[in-house]
Amino acid sequence: MVDTPQLVVVYDQGLKQTAQQVLAAYPSIKQTLESIFQWPVNFRPSLVLINNQKKFRQLAGHELVVAYALPQKNVVVIDYSKMNTSPFTLQRIVQHELCHLLLHHYINEDNLPRWLDEGICQWASDGLADILMDAKRTRLPAAILSGNYFDLAKLAHRFPHDKNGLMLAYEQSKSVVEYMIRHYGPQGMRDLLGLMRQGVDIEFAFEKRFAISFEKFEDQWRNQLKASINWFTYFSIHLYEILFVSAALLTILGFIRMLRRKKVYEEDNEEMEDF
């Protein structure tokens, strides 16, 4: 364990050098988040580095998770064995999880919707989610086209546990927050969080800061997404998967044809032998 006035790092055997790297990077990470939110990180977090996937999975409760935060204890737990695997780097993971601690430090948990929490932390860490997002398996366009997306109210307190639902929830949260920031800017986001920090719920905060109901904002986000996504876009996103499946189907069809030809050939030979 390394204990400093700013950060405590607890690490598995063999990760001492990594712990030192985190300590060296932490002031920059802290400064970045303070600049984004204009709130001081005036608490000392503890960072736990685990180098055993089985052990981490038992703690995290999900195979997709590479890190998680415990805001009540100001603790971040990271599966180091999955670090340095695209798109993950340890510094970005720490920034993402520290963002969670910062938001919960200033905003009561009951007043911070899960989708907003996760969406903002993805945005604040360059789009990073704390699950193994597969960039080639984008789920949101298909969900929007089919109508199988989540109402934000259903993502206020918890995310689905199944793989597809969980990944869609993260992707949708990121999309909503990015839409909000495109339209109202980073300062609009900070103003919204400032109202929520005072105890104002998100519905009233939206109306007070953006002069729009939260329901209308959600409708606008969904409508602009529908307008930007069509079936051509969806097929373009999944082109490689479609080609792979098509090639597999053609291979199967070719094999079936070969079996049929073989059967016909054998039947013809049997008929010739009868003569």
C-alpha positions as CSV (number, residue, x, y, z in Angstrom):
1,M,0.0,0.0,0.0
2,V,1.1,3.5,-0.8
3,D,-0.4,6.2,1.4
4,T,-0.1,9.9,0.4
5,P,-2.1,13.0,1.4
6,Q,-3.9,13.0,-2.0
7,L,-4.4,9.3,-2.7
8,V,-4.2,5.9,-1.2
9,V,-3.2,3.0,-3.5
10,V,-3.7,-0.6,-2.4
11,Y,-2.2,-3.1,-4.9
12,D,-1.7,-6.8,-5.5
13,Q,1.8,-8.3,-5.5
14,G,3.8,-7.3,-8.5
15,L,2.0,-4.0,-9.1
16,K,4.1,-1.6,-7.0
17,Q,5.5,0.1,-10.1
18,T,2.0,0.5,-11.4
19,A,0.9,2.1,-8.1
20,Q,3.7,4.6,-8.5
21,Q,2.6,5.4,-12.0
22,V,-1.0,6.1,-10.7
23,L,0.4,8.4,-8.0
24,A,2.4,10.3,-10.7
25,A,-0.6,10.6,-13.0
26,Y,-3.2,11.5,-10.3
27,P,-2.5,15.2,-10.0
28,S,-3.2,15.6,-13.7
29,I,-6.3,13.5,-13.6
30,K,-7.6,15.5,-10.6
31,Q,-6.8,18.8,-12.3
32,T,-8.6,17.7,-15.5
33,L,-11.8,16.8,-13.6
34,E,-11.7,20.0,-11.5
35,S,-11.4,22.0,-14.7
36,I,-14.4,20.2,-16.3
37,F,-16.7,20.5,-13.4
38,Q,-15.2,23.5,-11.6
39,W,-15.6,21.6,-8.3
40,P,-12.6,20.8,-6.1
41,V,-11.7,17.2,-5.5
42,N,-11.4,17.9,-1.8
43,F,-11.4,14.3,-0.6
44,R,-8.8,11.6,-0.6
45,P,-9.9,8.5,-2.6
46,S,-8.5,5.0,-2.2
47,L,-7.6,3.0,-5.3
48,V,-7.5,-0.8,-5.2
49,L,-5.5,-2.5,-8.0
50,I,-6.4,-6.2,-8.5
51,N,-4.4,-8.5,-10.8
52,N,-6.7,-11.5,-10.6
53,Q,-9.7,-11.7,-12.9
54,K,-11.5,-14.3,-10.9
55,K,-11.1,-12.4,-7.7
56,F,-12.2,-9.1,-9.3
57,R,-15.3,-10.7,-10.9
58,Q,-16.4,-12.0,-7.5
59,L,-16.2,-8.5,-6.2
60,A,-17.7,-6.7,-9.2
61,G,-20.5,-9.3,-9.9
62,H,-20.3,-9.0,-13.6
63,E,-17.8,-10.3,-16.2
64,L,-18.0,-7.1,-18.4
65,V,-16.9,-4.7,-15.6
66,V,-13.3,-3.7,-15.5
67,A,-13.6,-1.1,-12.7
68,Y,-16.2,0.2,-10.3
69,A,-16.6,2.9,-7.7
70,L,-17.9,2.8,-4.1
71,P,-18.8,6.5,-3.6
72,Q,-19.9,6.0,0.0
73,K,-16.3,4.9,0.9
74,N,-14.5,7.0,-1.8
75,V,-13.0,3.7,-3.1
76,V,-12.2,2.7,-6.7
77,V,-11.5,-0.9,-7.5
78,I,-9.8,-1.8,-10.8
79,D,-9.1,-5.1,-12.6
80,Y,-5.6,-4.3,-13.7
81,S,-5.4,-7.6,-15.7
82,K,-7.7,-5.9,-18.3
83,M,-5.8,-2.7,-18.5
84,N,-3.8,-1.6,-21.6
85,T,-6.4,-3.4,-23.7
86,S,-8.1,-1.2,-26.3
87,P,-9.8,1.1,-25.5
88,F,-8.7,0.9,-21.9
89,T,-5.7,2.6,-20.2
90,L,-5.2,2.8,-16.5
91,Q,-5.2,6.6,-16.5
92,R,-8.5,6.9,-18.4
93,I,-10.1,4.3,-16.1
94,V,-9.0,6.2,-13.0
95,Q,-10.4,9.4,-14.5
96,H,-13.7,7.7,-15.2
97,E,-14.1,6.3,-11.7
98,L,-12.8,9.5,-10.0
99,C,-15.6,11.3,-11.9
100,H,-18.1,9.0,-10.2
101,L,-16.7,9.8,-6.8
102,L,-16.7,13.5,-7.6
103,L,-20.4,13.6,-8.7
104,H,-21.5,11.6,-5.7
105,H,-19.4,13.7,-3.3
106,Y,-21.5,16.8,-4.3
107,I,-24.8,15.3,-5.3
108,N,-27.0,13.1,-3.1
109,E,-27.2,9.6,-4.6
110,D,-31.0,9.6,-4.6
111,N,-30.9,12.8,-6.7
112,L,-28.4,11.6,-9.3
113,P,-29.9,9.3,-12.0
114,R,-27.7,6.4,-13.0
115,W,-27.9,7.2,-16.7
116,L,-26.7,10.8,-16.0
117,D,-24.0,9.6,-13.7
118,E,-22.7,7.1,-16.2
119,G,-23.2,9.3,-19.3
120,I,-21.3,12.2,-17.8
121,C,-18.4,10.0,-16.6
122,Q,-18.1,8.5,-20.1
123,W,-18.0,12.0,-21.6
124,A,-15.5,13.2,-19.0
125,S,-13.1,10.3,-19.8
126,D,-13.2,10.6,-23.6
127,G,-16.1,8.3,-24.2
128,L,-14.8,5.5,-21.9
129,A,-17.3,3.2,-20.2
130,D,-16.3,1.0,-17.3
131,I,-17.4,-2.1,-19.2
132,L,-15.8,-3.9,-22.2
133,M,-17.6,-2.0,-24.9
134,D,-17.2,-3.5,-28.3
135,A,-17.1,-0.6,-30.7
136,K,-18.1,-2.9,-33.6
137,R,-21.2,-4.1,-31.8
138,T,-23.0,-0.8,-31.6
139,R,-26.5,-1.5,-30.2
140,L,-28.2,1.9,-30.1
141,P,-29.0,2.4,-33.8
142,A,-30.8,-1.0,-33.9
143,A,-32.6,-0.2,-30.6
144,I,-33.8,3.1,-31.9
145,L,-35.0,1.8,-35.2
146,S,-36.8,-1.1,-33.6
147,G,-38.1,0.9,-30.7
148,N,-36.4,-1.4,-28.2
149,Y,-34.5,1.4,-26.3
150,F,-34.9,2.3,-22.7
151,D,-37.0,5.1,-21.3
152,L,-34.6,7.1,-19.2
153,A,-36.8,6.7,-16.1
154,K,-36.1,3.0,-16.2
155,L,-32.3,3.7,-16.0
156,A,-32.6,6.2,-13.1
157,H,-31.6,3.7,-10.4
158,R,-30.1,0.6,-11.9
159,F,-28.9,-0.8,-15.2
160,P,-29.9,-4.2,-16.6
161,H,-27.7,-7.1,-15.7
162,D,-27.7,-9.0,-19.0
163,K,-24.9,-8.2,-21.4
164,N,-27.0,-6.7,-24.2
165,G,-29.1,-4.6,-21.9
166,L,-26.2,-3.4,-19.9
167,M,-24.2,-2.3,-22.9
168,L,-27.2,-0.6,-24.5
169,A,-27.8,1.3,-21.2
170,Y,-24.2,2.6,-21.2
171,E,-24.4,3.5,-24.9
172,Q,-27.7,5.2,-24.5
173,S,-26.5,7.2,-21.4
174,K,-23.5,8.4,-23.3
175,S,-25.7,9.5,-26.3
176,V,-28.1,11.5,-24.1
177,V,-25.4,13.3,-22.3
178,E,-23.5,14.1,-25.5
179,Y,-26.8,15.4,-27.0
180,M,-27.3,17.6,-24.0
181,I,-23.8,19.1,-24.1
182,R,-24.0,19.7,-27.9
183,H,-27.2,21.8,-27.3
184,Y,-26.5,23.5,-24.0
185,G,-22.7,23.3,-23.8
186,P,-20.5,22.2,-20.9
187,Q,-21.6,25.2,-18.9
188,G,-25.2,24.1,-19.3
189,M,-24.3,20.7,-17.9
190,R,-22.4,22.4,-15.0
191,D,-25.4,24.6,-14.2
192,L,-27.7,21.5,-14.3
193,L,-25.5,19.7,-11.9
194,G,-25.2,22.8,-9.7
195,L,-29.0,22.8,-9.3
196,M,-29.0,19.1,-8.5
197,R,-26.2,19.7,-6.0
198,Q,-28.7,22.0,-4.2
199,G,-31.2,19.2,-4.0
200,V,-33.3,20.1,-7.1
201,D,-34.5,17.0,-8.9
202,I,-33.6,16.5,-12.5
203,E,-37.1,17.3,-13.9
204,F,-37.3,20.7,-12.2
205,A,-33.6,21.4,-12.9
206,F,-34.2,20.9,-16.6
207,E,-37.1,23.3,-16.6
208,K,-35.3,25.9,-14.6
209,R,-32.0,25.8,-16.6
210,F,-33.1,24.9,-20.1
211,A,-36.8,26.1,-20.1
212,I,-37.9,22.7,-21.3
213,S,-39.5,19.7,-19.6
214,F,-37.4,16.7,-19.1
215,E,-39.9,14.6,-21.1
216,K,-39.7,17.0,-24.1
217,F,-35.9,16.9,-23.9
218,E,-35.9,13.1,-24.0
219,D,-38.3,13.2,-27.0
220,Q,-36.0,15.6,-28.8
221,W,-33.0,13.4,-28.2
222,R,-34.8,10.4,-29.5
223,N,-36.2,12.2,-32.5
224,Q,-32.9,13.6,-33.6
225,L,-31.3,10.2,-33.2
226,K,-34.1,8.6,-35.3
227,A,-33.5,11.3,-38.0
228,S,-29.8,10.6,-38.1
229,I,-30.2,6.8,-38.2
230,N,-31.7,4.8,-41.1
231,W,-31.4,1.2,-42.2
232,F,-28.6,2.1,-44.5
233,T,-26.6,3.5,-41.6
234,Y,-27.4,0.4,-39.5
235,F,-26.2,-1.9,-42.2
236,S,-23.1,0.2,-42.7
237,I,-22.3,-0.1,-39.0
238,H,-22.7,-3.9,-39.1
239,L,-21.3,-4.4,-42.6
240,Y,-18.5,-6.8,-41.4
241,E,-20.8,-8.8,-39.3
242,I,-23.3,-9.1,-42.2
243,L,-20.6,-10.1,-44.6
244,F,-19.3,-12.7,-42.2
245,V,-22.8,-14.2,-41.6
246,S,-23.5,-14.1,-45.4
247,A,-20.2,-15.9,-46.1
248,A,-21.0,-18.5,-43.5
249,L,-24.5,-19.1,-45.0
250,L,-23.0,-19.4,-48.5
251,T,-20.6,-22.0,-47.1
252,I,-23.4,-24.0,-45.6
253,L,-25.5,-23.8,-48.7
254,G,-22.5,-24.9,-50.8
255,F,-22.0,-27.9,-48.4
256,I,-25.6,-28.8,-48.7
257,R,-25.4,-28.7,-52.5
258,M,-22.3,-30.9,-52.4
259,L,-24.1,-33.5,-50.3
260,R,-27.1,-33.4,-52.6
261,R,-24.9,-33.9,-55.7
262,K,-23.1,-36.7,-54.0
263,K,-26.3,-38.4,-53.2
264,V,-27.6,-38.0,-56.8
265,Y,-24.2,-39.4,-58.0
266,E,-24.5,-42.4,-55.7
267,E,-28.1,-43.1,-56.8
268,D,-27.1,-42.9,-60.5
269,N,-24.2,-45.4,-59.9
270,E,-26.6,-47.7,-58.1
271,E,-29.0,-47.6,-61.1
272,M,-26.1,-48.3,-63.5
273,E,-25.1,-51.3,-61.4
274,D,-28.7,-52.6,-61.6
275,F,-28.4,-52.7,-65.4
